[in-house]
Amino acid sequence: MTIYNLLLLLILQTDLLAVQMHRLLRAGDAYNAGLAMDSYGDPKTISNNYIQVSNYLYWTASDLPSCITFSQLGIDTSLANARQVQSSNPPLAAALQQSAATLAYNLASFTWPGWGEPGIEITPADLAKGFMAAEMAVQLRTQLNAEPQGMFDANWALGAHELARGRYREARAAFEKSLLIASGAGLRGSTLLARGYIGITKAAAKSDADQGEAELKEAKDALIAQGIEDGQSLVSQLDTAYRVFVNR
């Protein structure tokens, strides 16, 4: 079997698993969904499957309620399995905690209204779950001493949820922390993105809106002028968030 055929087989197996899990979740049977997931290999494989299926539930099925339920189940399972091997296999425990952090970050992202994603309706309860997931992502990645991009992403997600909740002081603090992480690691695109979100937060807060508007424009201009990879996409991301939180 060629590598290409093997990849196709793995994709097909993941899709079949995702469809099976979606069917159980739509029937309100999260319990049996969890039991079924536990039968698919070793703990690391199980956690990776949770990540893949949760992505399917959001991006392909556009079923946020099922995605939230399944992601939370995956986080709990990954952390429980990590605790079981913490003493006997610390590297495996860390890998499972990292999977839990990925699930938590993704859940925070999926439940953030700033994407303006068509077909996704986010309730106040969804937003609250996403905020807790963002806090968990920061906590886990801090404990794991994650790489700068991962730490940036987690702190950005926390700031994004604080922005959505209208807690502008807390949002600025989280975005400023993400800015320090990105600038210290030489992550140019993430540095400018953080500056843009600080500008949006100031504009949304109204107290220093003019300064915020100027900082946002400066960040957007720099994303293009400096030839940042995916710079135009990041500018579009900032424009969407601005429309959601400032031009309500």
GUNUVEX-944941 format. One record per residue: residue in three letters; x, y, z negated of N, C-alpha, C in turn. Coordinates in steps of 0.001 Angstrom, whole numbers, plus 524288, in hexadecimal, padded with zeros to 5 digits. Last residue first. Layout:
alaXYZXYZXYZ;...
***
This chain:
arg7ACB08B9287C1687A8588B59A7C0417A3568B7D47C288;asn7B78F8BB8E7C3D17B3198BD457C6FE7AE7A8B9967C63A;val7BCEF8B5757BC0A7BCEF8BB2B7BC037B84B8BD557BF12;phe7BB838AAB57BD337BBE78ACF17B7FF7BBDF8B2EA7B7B2;val7BA408A83E7C7FA7B72E8A58B7C3F07B7118A89F7BED4;arg7C1688AE7A7CD387BBD78AEF57CE767B8758AC9B7CA21;tyr7CAA38AAAD7C8AA7C9298B0317C8077C35A8B0EE7C914;ala7CAC58A0817CC5D7CA368A16F7C6BF7C8958A70D7C5AC;thr7CC518A2C27D70E7C78C8A0187D5487C6A78A10B7CF7C;asp7D6338A77C7D6DC7D1AF8AA667D8E17CC908A7F77D700;leu7DC7089F457D3357DBCC8A3FE7D00C7D7108A7237D1CA;gln7DB738988C7DBCA7D9D4896D27D6917D8E089B887D30B;ser7DFFD89E817E3907DA6A89D3C7E3F97D84289B747DEB9;val7EA4589E4D7DFD47E77D8A3467E03A7E1A28A2597E087;leu7EC44893C07E1167EC36895EF7DBCD7E98689B447DBB5;ser7EC0D893247EBF47E8498901C7E8E57E7DC8923B7E351;gln7F4A0899437EE597EF7289AFF7EFF57EB2D898217ECFF;gly7FCD7893197EA1F7FBB0898527E81A7F64689A307E985;asp80125889907EC017FB85889C17EAE47F9E488F157E8C1;glu80D3088EC37E80180A7088A427EA36804BC88A467E860;ile80F7489C3B7E9F180E88897F67E63C80B8C8938B7E8ED;gly813708A5227EEDC8132C8A02D7F1A48127489B827EE16;gln812E88AEAF7EA778175C8AB6F7E8F68174B8A60F7EB8B;ala809738B2947EE4580E5F8B50F7EFE18131B8B1A07EEB7;ile801E38AC407E92C8027D8AC1D7EEDA807DD8AE237F078;leu803828AE4F7DEC3802D08A8DE7E06A8038F8A8547E64E;ala8034E8B9257DE83808528B6767DDE4807F58B0C37DF9A;asp7F89C8BB407DF5A7FC348BD157E36A8015E8BA1A7E338;lys7F5298B6D37D5EE7F35E8B4C47DAF07F7098B65E7DF59;ala7FA398BD5E7CE9C7FB3E8B7BA7CEB07F9B18B5597D3E8;glu7F5D88C7137D10B7FB828C6557D1597FCE08C08C7D1B6;lys7EB518C5467CED97ECF78C6767D4347F2CB8C5857D4EA;leu7EC058C3C07C3FD7E9FF8BFA17C7647EBCB8C0817CCFE;glu7EF948CD677C0AC7F2DC8C8D17BFD47F11A8C4467C349;ala7E6F98D3B67C3637EC128D4B47C5BC7EFA38CFEF7C532;glu7DF2E8CF757BD0C7DE808CF657C2BC7E3C38D01C7C573;gly7E3828D1C87B3377E2AD8CC627B4DC7E21D8CBE47BABE;gln7E3148DC8E7B3207E82A8D9FE7B2E27E7B98D45C7B4C4;asp7D8378DDA77B3597DB6D8DFDB7B7877E0C98DD417B7B3;ala7D4CA8D8CD7A9F37D36E8D69A7AF047D6F18D89D7B362;asp7D59F8D82F79F167D9FB8DA117A2407D96C8D7ED7A7C7;ser7CB518D55A79C597CE238D939799407D2DD8DB7379C23;lys7C7308CD5E7A2B67C58E8D2CC7A3917C8E38D6D27A0B4;ala7C8E08C2DB7A3657C81A8C50979E2A7C6638CAB379E49;ala7CAE88C1667ADDB7C5FC8BF637ABBD7C4C78C1C17A66D;ala7D4DF8C5C47AE867D0958C80F7B1817CB518C6557AF5E;lys7DA728BEDF7A8257DA208C46B7A6B27D5988C70F7A98A;thr7D9288B5C47AE1A7D72F8B5FD7A8BC7D6998BBA07A6EC;ile7DE568B8627B7447D8BE8B7497B7697D65D8B7C07B1F8;gly7E8AB8B9437B33D7E6008BDC07B5977E01E8BD017B5C7;ile7EA458AEFD7B06C7EA718B3027AC597E7B88B7EA7AE55;tyr7E9EE8AA997BA4E7E5B98A96C7B6967E5C58AD2D7B1ED;gly7F32B8AEA27BEA37EE1F8AFD17C0FB7E9A38AEDB7BD3A;arg7FA8F8AA107B8377F9FD8AFC17B8307F4C78B1617BA8D;ala7F92289FA77BB437F7F58A13E7B5E57F7388A7227B589;leu7FCC58A0697C58F7F75989EE07C4897F5C08A0907BF11;leu807338A2BF7C414803D18A6B27C67B7FE138A5727C596;thr80A3E899347BF7D80B2989E2F7BCD7807828A2607BEF2;ser807E4891FF7C730804EF891CF7C24E80597896DC7BF39;gly80F71894F37CEAA809E5895227CFDF80693895487CAF6;arg8190A893757C90B8177D898927CB10811A3898F17CC1E;leu81E4B88E6C7BF13819C988CDA7C24981744891D17C47A;gly8268288F597B80482751890D57BD708230488F187C119;ala824A388DBB7ADCD8262A889237B0DC8271788A657B697;gly8218F8975E7AA3982632895037A7EB82836890637AB05;ser81851898A37AFC681CC389C077B0FE821D2899BE7AEDB;ala811FF890C67AB0781330890AE7B09E81801893EE7B1ED;ile811BE893C77A06F8138088E8B7A1EF8154788E827A79D;leu80DA289DDC7A122812D789D0F79EDB81515897C67A074;leu803BA89B6F7A55A8076189EC37A83B80CF789DFF7A63A;ser7FF19895F079D5580031893297A2398040E8963D7A592;lys7FE4E89E3979655801A9899C77950180303896B4799E9;glu7F72D8A45079BB47FC698A66D79ABC8003C8A2187992D;phe7EE7D89DD279B4F7F0DC89EFC7A05F7F66E8A12479FB3;ala7ECAD89E15790737EDE28991D793087F07989A0479852;ala7EAB18A8C578EF77EEE08A62A78C087F07C8A11A78EB6;arg7E2068AA75795577E7018AD057968F7EB898AA56793CE;ala7DAA38A45E78FD97DC098A3097953E7E14A8A56C796A9;glu7D9D38A9C4786827DBEB8A476786727DD988A2BA78BEA;arg7D5658B2F878A6A7DA598B3337878D7DCEF8ADD57878C;tyr7CC008AF6878EFC7D0298B191792347D5658B1E178F6F;arg7C3428A75D78F9C7C6ED8A85C78B477CC058AA5A78DB3;gly7BC428A3C1796DD7BC3A8A953795967BFA48AAB579101;arg7BD03899E779A457B9EC89AAE795847B9938A069793F5;ala7C3DA89AE87A2757BE6F899827A3A57BAD789A5679EF6;leu7CD0189CD979CB37CAE38A0D37A0347C52D89FCB7A15E;glu7CE4589314798257CD508979D794BF7CB1189C1F797FC;his7D05388D6C7A1317CB7B88C6C79E457CA4C890D479A71;ala7D9E7891B97A4147D583891EB7A7B37D060891107A4DC;gly7E04988F2A79B957DF098949C79CA97DA518952A7A032;leu7E06F8845279D257DE51886727984A7DCD188C2A79910;ala7E54E883DD7A6E57DFFA881D77A6537DD70883F17A15D;trp7EF3F887EB7A44C7EBDB88ABA7A7FB7E62B889027A74E;asn7F2B587FEE79DE37F1B28850E79B907EE6A8887D79F27;ala7F376877F27A58F7F02D877467A0F07EED887C8B79E73;asp7FA8C87C1C7ACF77F53787AA87AE7C7F19787A5E7A9BC;phe803C587D4C7A6D980130881C87A93E7FB81880867AA66;met805C8872EB7A4998049A876777A053801ED87B647A261;gly807DB86F487AEC58039586D0C7ABB9801FE870887A737;gln81093875507B12D80BD3875DE7B44580714873B17B162;pro81832872247A955815F48776C7A978810E1877E37AC98;glu8150B865647A3A88180B868C37A72D8154D86E0B7A7B4;ala8120086361795EA81131862B979B838147C8668C79EA5;asn8127E85F9678B828169C862E678DBD816908627C793B0;leu80A5A85AB47870F80D858578C78A938122585A8978CDC;gln805B4862C9781A2807DE85E6777EB680BA385B3178208;thr802538689D78A4D8061786ADB786A4808C2866837838E;arg7FB21861F378E987FFD886322791A180400865CA78E41;leu7F397861C87868D7F65085D04788187FB5985E3E78B06;gln7F06786C72785DD7F275869A8781527F5B5864EE782F5;val7ECC486E8178FFF7F1118719078DCD7F39B86E9778952;ala7E4988672E7906D7E8DF866EB794367EDA7869E47923D;met7DE0586AC6788797E096865B1787ED7E5398653578BAA;glu7DA998742678CC87DD8987434787D97E09086F1D78720;ala7D53486FFB795527D9B48735F796307DD12873A879145;ala7CD2F86AB3790377D0F0867B5793507D5D986AEE79455;met7C7BB872FB78C047CA4586F4D788717CE4E86BFF78B50;phe7C44D8774E795837C7B087A537920D7CA8E876BB78E40;gly7BDCC86F59799337C277870BD79C147C64E873D1798C5;lys7B5CE86FC8791FB7B8FE86B04792507BE1A86C1979535;ala7B1E5879AE794557B3F7878A678F1E7B776873CB78F21;leu7AE588781079E777B28B87BD679D8E7B51287AE37983D;asp7A6238712C79CA97AAA686F7D79FC87AF59872FD79EBA;ala79F7D877CB7972C7A19C873267948F7A65C8710F7977A;pro79CF887F2279EE879FEF880CB79A457A24D87C3179757;thr79F668787A7AB5379C0887A3B7A71679F5A87C487A295;ile7A219879E57B83E7A4A0879507B32A7A12687BB07AEFB;glu7A09F8739A7C3FA79DF9876F67C0327A02D875D77BAC4;ile7A575872B87D0467A6C5871807CAD87A4228757E7C746;gly7A3738761D7DA3B7A1248712F7D8987A24D86FA07D30A;pro7AF9487CD17DBF77AA3387BB37DDB97A8548765C7DBD0;glu7B6BC882FA7D2147B65E87E437D54D7B0B587D277D6D9;gly7BB7288B5E7CD0C7B70388C517D07A7B5FA887B77D413;trp7C37088AF67C6117C482888F87CB527C02F88A657CF1E;gly7BFC288E447BC6B7C2C2891EC7BF8A7C43C890037C4F4;pro7BB048871C7B5DE7B7D8889817BA057BADE88D117BDB2;trp7C04887B107B26A7C13C880B87B2787BE488833F7B6EF;thr7C05C8707B7B2407BC0A873127AF8F7BCC4879017AF42;phe7C96F86D347B7127C46D86BE37B97F7BFE486EF87B728;ser7D1138707E7AFCC7D0B4872E97B4F87CB608720C7B76D;ala7CF1E869BF7A7827CED386F687A6AC7CE308723D7ABE2;leu7D122860597ACA07CBDE8616A7AAA97CB2A867417A9B0;asn7DBE5861697AE887D83B8610E7B2ED7D2AD8624E7B137;tyr7DF858616C7A4097E044865FC7A76A7DC6E865F07ABF9;ala7DC58857447A11A7DA5B85BD679E4C7DAED860C17A198;leu7E209851007A7FC7DC4B850B97A7FC7D9F0855847A560;thr7EC11853E77A49C7EA65854E47A9FD7E47F854D37AA6B;ala7EBDB8502979A5C7EC90855C379B497EADA8573B7A0CE;ala7EB088457D79C4E7E6CC8481E799837E71984E0179A5D;ser7F4C1844107A0F47F008843267A4077EB52845C47A178;gln7FAFC84623798427FB538499079CCD7F698848E67A056;gln7F85083DA57921F7F6E9842DF7904A7F724846D3794C3;leu7FCE8835FE7983F7F739835F0797907F54583B347958A;ala80763838B17972980507838A979C5E7FF16838CB79C01;ala808BC8373178C608094D83C7378E9A806C783CC6793FC;ala8076282C5878BE1803D282FC3788FF804028354678B37;leu8100782931791AC80ACE82827793AF806D282BA2790FA;pro8181482C8678AC4817A482EAB7901C8124582DC979284;pro815CB826787813B8152282C3078178814E682E6478708;asn811A581BBE77DD08134881D6E7830B8126D8234F783A9;ser80F4C81A2A77342811DD816027763181406817C977B74;ser80A698236276FD380F018215076D178120C81D757706A;gln802658251F77747805E18295D775A280ADF827587731E;val7FABD81ED477ADF8001D81D6B77C528041E8217477A78;gln7F1828230B777217F28B81D7A776417F82C81C0077767;arg7F17582D3877AB37F22D82C48775197F3A28269B7740B;ala7EF4082B707853A7F45482D98783B87F56E82C9777DF0;asn7E5098280C784D17E90982459786807EE7E826467850F;ala7E08983191781B17E00782CF277E5E7E42F828E477FCF;leu7E2F2837E678A377E530839287851E7E4DA8348878164;ser7DD22832D37921B7E2CA83385792A77E55D8349778D63;thr7D2E48339778E2A7D54E82E7A78F107DB3882EEC78F52;asp7D13F83E7578DE37D0E183B5E789117D3AA83620789AA;ile7D25D840BF798A47D5C084333794B77D5DA83FF078FBD;gly7CA3383AC979CF37CF99839B679E527D37683C0A79A7E;leu7C19683FBE7989F7C27D83A39797757C826838C6798A6;gln7C2A48496F79D497C30A8490B7979D7C4178436F795E5;ser7C0F58464C7A7AF7C5FC848957A6207C6C38483D7A041;phe7B68A843057A7467BAA583F467A8947C0088414D7A6EE;thr7B13784C487A4D37B0B0847A27A18C7B53A843E47A259;ile7B45B852957AD687B58D8541A7A8067B56784F587A46E;cys7B05884D017B5E77B5F984E017B5887B78984F667AFF8;ser7A5B184D937B42B7A84E848797B3F47AE2D8491E7B355;pro7A473858A77B55D7A318855FE7B07E7A5BC850A97AFF3;leu7A84285A637C0037AB1F85C4D7BB807A989859957B66E;asp7A9498553D7CAFF7A5F5853E77C68A7A8DC8556F7C18D;ser7ADB3854A07D4EC7ABBF859B47D2F37A7F2858EA7CE69;ala7B27C84C307D9757AD0784B967D7EE7AA8F850B87D632;thr7BC74850CC7DBA17B97C84DF87DF9E7B3B384DB07DE4B;trp7BFE08569E7D2DB7C0ED858767D82B7BD8F855D77DC4D;tyr7BBC8851307C9AB7BB64856D47CA7C7BBAD858407D03E;leu7BD64846A37CB0E7B843848697C9327B78784E407CA0A;tyr7C7FD846707CDF17C3F1844E57D1AC7BE99847167D00D;asn7CC93849247C4707CD3584C8F7C8FA7C91684B647CD25;ser7C9C0840637BEBC7C79B845777BD2A7C8328496B7C196;val7CFC3838E27C3F67CA08838A37C4497C78F83DD27C2A8;gln7DA0F83C037C1827D85183BA57C6EE7D26583BBC7C75A;ile7DA1483B6C7B6727DB52840567B9217D9278403E7BEB1;tyr7D7B4830E97B4CB7D42C834F87B2BC7D52583A2E7B587;asn7E09482C657B9287DB8382BA47BBB57D78A82FAA7B9CD;asn7E7FA82F3B7B1BD7E86B8315D7B7097E34A830CA7BA02;ser7E43E829247A9667E44282ED87A9077E4A4831627AE60;ile7E5EC81F137AD9B7E0A7820BD7AC1D7E05C826B07ABD9;thr7F0AD81EF67AE9B7ED6F81EA07B34C7E7EF820897B228;lys7F34A81F307A3FB7F4FA8236D7A76F7F1C0823817AC6F;pro7EEB5815A979FFD7ECFF81ADD79E377EE9381F587A1CD;asp7EC7580CCA7AB067EF1880E5A7A63C7ED76813EC7A4BD;gly7DFE8809587B10B7E590809A47B0787E77C80B587AB2B;tyr7D46F80B6E7AF947D78480C757B4437DD4680D657B2FB;ser7CE4D80AD87A7057CFB0805DC7A9807D3408068F7AE35;asp7CB94814A77A4047CF6E811EE7A0CA7D14080CCB7A33D;met7C37F816FE7AAE37C89A819697ABAF7CCD68167E7A8AE;ala7BB50811507A6407BD3A80FDB7AB6C7C2AD812167AC6A;leu7B9F9816E679D027BB828116779CCE7BDC880FA47A202;gly7B6C5820987A13A7BB9A8202D79E3B7BD8F81A9D79DE6;ala7AD6181D8D7A5A67B16681FCE7A9007B6B281F6E7A64B;asn7A7DC81AAA79CFE7A9AD816887A0777ADA58188B7A46E;tyr7A67F8250B798FE7A8DF820E0795E07AB1081C9579964;ala7A10682AE17A01C7A68E82C1179F657A956827BA79C62;asp7972C82A5D7A5F4799BE825F07A37079F9D826DC7A2FD;gly790BD830857ABE97913E831B87A65F7940C82D887A349;ala790F082F1F7B64178CF882C1B7B37578D3682D137AD97;arg79995834B27B8BB7948D836DB7BA677900A834077B7B5;leu7A10F82DAB7B5157A05B832AE7B26D79B24835227B3D8;leu7A0358257C7BC5779F298248B7B6D279E14829A87B3E7;arg7A31282AC47C59579DF0828367C52C79C7F8274D7BF6E;his7AD3482DB27C3547A93E831B77C42D7A3CB82F707C399;met7B236824077C2F97B1D3827287BE397AD9182B567BEBF;gln7B138821197CDA27AF0481DD47C9767AE46820F77C46F;val7B6D5829187D26E7B141828777D3A87AE988253D7CF6A;ala7C0C4827107CE3B7BE2882C047CD3C7B85282BA77CE34;leu7C2F781D397D2747C29981DDE7CCCA7BF9A822DB7CB76;leu7C36981FFC7DCFA7BF7C81C387DB3D7BEB081C9C7D555;asp7CC02826D47DCBA7C6DC828C47DE4B7C28A8251C7DC77;thr7D3F481FE07D9CA7D2A5824537D6677CD3C8266B7D7B1;gln7D3F58192F7E27C7D2C58171A7DD4B7D13381B767D98A;leu7D6E8820407EA4C7D1D281DA77EA927D03D81B937E53E;ile7E0F5822CF7E6E27DCFC826EB7E74B7D78A824837E74B;leu7E5C4819097E7CC7E56581B897E2AF7E13F81FCA7E2A7;leu7E500817947F2A17E26E813F07EF147E1B88165B7E9B4;leu7EB3E81FA77F6407E5AF81F8E7F7A27E2A481C017F3F6;leu7F4CE81C537F2317F2878213D7F05A7ECB48216B7F191;leu7F6208134B7F82D7F5B7812E37F27D7F343817CD7F033;asn7F729817658020E7F29E8141B800E17F1D2813827FB08;tyr800BD81CC18008B7FBFE81F9E802217F71A81C7F800C3;ile80788814B07FE66806808188E7FA4D8017E81B827FB84;thr8025A80877803898056D80D3E803D480414810E37FF51;met803527FB528000080000800008000080379804E480000;
***
